């Protein structure tokens, strides 16, 4: 499945970060999340059951939970700074 959304990826402090490019005429990462997750898994950028961060077109960072390489749910973080979003997602990973 090829996503219609345009985005970039990086790893920060071990956390996969996806940034919506907000390209005119393309879907947002939010609206195309199932295809985005499928592509990330296919490209081996996403580990099974890994939560990752995404920055939407409003430049707000939230999380995405996956299960077996598929979209499971959004994790509302509502962070404006990447560093705060990373801290939030890492706290959720802790036992």
Number of C-alpha atoms within 10 A of each C-alpha: 10 10 19 16 20 19 18 11 14 12 12 12 11 10 18 19 22 24 19 20 17 17 12 8 9 13 17 21 25 16 11 16 21 19 18 24 24 19 18 18 18 12 9 11 14 21 15 13 14 18 24 25 26 24 25 18 15 9 16 16 25 24 23 21 17 22 13 12 20 21 19 16 14 17 16 10 17 15 17 14 12 18 12 14 24 24 12 17 19 15 10 11 9 6 4
